[in-house]
Amino acid sequence: MMNITIGNIVVGADFFDCEDVIENIWETLQTDSILLAAPRRVGKSSIMRKLLDQPRLDFRPIWLDCQDYGGPEDLVTDLAVKAGELQQDPRHFFRHALKSVLGNIEELGIWQLKLKLREQVADNWQSQGESVLKETLAQPDTRLLIIFDELPILLLKLMTRNSDRGKAAA
């Protein structure tokens, strides 16, 4: 039995009638990026969730829910932790991807790593984000699919706070 619920991300058997859209997205992702733009509550997040839950080929998806972030340093920190979780050897990954940020990470748990990263990424989040992406993409046979959900909310937060710096960060 199908349960139609308005307001939540639709997953599993409740997600239906979008097979052509999903197929078109996977075909496009072979060579290009995609921006899903539509009014609120039409299913963009549900489509993105389907890509995350059932990746194709050699894509390794990462979901970033941008409405939860206070600034770009939060986005980069979450990206780094999630990219590290994709790795077979996350400590090796972090040593190389974030060598200028972290010293000894041998004894840090993931939640401690996230706190320490956020502190240290705040001033140079752009270069640290680039470093994380370069190290992740350096893995053989890896195609990274980064899914930014609710990105406009983060951009609005940035642009409305600390005007010049916030606009530059956005």
N, C-alpha and C positions, 0 to 999 in steps of 0.2 A: 504494500500500500504506500502510495506517495503522500508525503506531507509537505504542503506548500506553506512556507513560513516567510513572512516579509521581515527584513531587518537583519537577519544573520547571514553569514556566508553559507552557501548551499554546497554540500558535499555528498559523496556517495550516490545512492540511488535517487536521491532528491534532486540531483543535478542532471538535467535532461534538456534535449532539444538544442544543444550547442555544439554538436559534434563537428559540423562544417566550420564553425568559427575556430574551434580548437585546431582542427586540421590545417586551416589556413594560417594560423599563428605559427604552428610548427614549421610549415613550409617557409614562411617569411623569415623565421629565426635562423634559418640556414645561412642567410647572407646579410640580414638587417636587424635593427632594433625595432621595437614596437612601442607605441604609445596608445594606451586605451583611453579614449576621451569620450565621456558620455555624462548625462545628468546623474545625480546621485540615485542609488537604489535600483539600478538596472542590471546589476550582475557582474560588474568589472572585477570585483574582488573574488567572486566565485570562479570566474574564468581563470584568474591568476592562481587561485588555490588548486585548481585542477592541473595546471602546468606544474606546480610544486609537487603535488601528490603522485602524479604519474608522468615523470619526465621521460623524454624519448632520447634515443640514440645515446650519445655520450654527454648529454647535458647534465650538469651538476647544479641544481637550483638552490638559491638562497632567498628567503623571504625577509624583507625588511619592512616593518609596519611603521611608517614614518610619523604617524600621528602620535606615537609614544615618545618621540624624541624632543628634547628641549633645544637642541642645536646640532650642528654638523658633527661635533665631536662624539655625540651619542650615536649617530648613524655610522661613523667610521669605526667606533668601538664595537658596535654590534656586528658590522660587516667583518671585522677582524676575527671576532670570536666564532661566528658562524662559518667563515672560511676555514678557520683552524679546525673546527669540528669535522669538516669534509676530508681532512687529511688523514693518511694512515699514521703519520707521526706528527701530531700537533705541536709537540715541544720543538721539534726541528723546524717546523714551519714558522712558529712564532720567533724563534731565534733569528731566522733569516729575514722574515717579513718585517719585523719590528725591532731590529737590532739596535737602532738608535733610541728606542723608547725603554726597552726592558733590559735589565741586567740579568740576574739569575732567576729563571722561572721554574726551576726544578721543584720547588715546594709550593707553588701557587695552585689553588683549585681554580676552576673556570670562573666562579663568581668573584674570587679575589682578583683574578686576572682582569676581569671586566672593570672592576673598580679602579685598579691601578692604571689600566689603559686609558680610561676616561680622563683621569687626572692629567696624564702625561700627553695625551693626544690633543688637548684643548688648544694649545698654541700652534701646532703644526699639523692639523687634521688633514689638510690637502695632501701633503707629501706622504704622510703615513697611510692614507687611503690608497694612493698610487702604489706604494710599496706592497701593501697587502694584495692588491690586484695583480701586480707583476709576479709576485711569488706564487699566487694561486694559479695563474695562467701558465706558469712555467712547468706545472705538472704535466707529464705526457698524457695525451689523449683526453684532455680536460677542456670542456666547453662550459664556461660559467654562464649561468642564467641568473641574473640578479633581478628580483621582482621587488619594485618599490611600490608599496601600497600606501595610499593617502599622502603622496609626496606634496601635493598643493597645501596641505595643512602645515607641514613643516616649513615650506617656503613662506607662507603667510606669517607664521610665528617669527621667522627670521627677519622678514621685512618690516614688521611692526615693532620690533624691539631694537633698541640701540641703532637708530636709523641708518647711518652711513655704514657701520660695521655689519649690521644685519643684512642690509641690501647687498653688500659685497659678498657676504657668505652665501646668500641665496643664489 
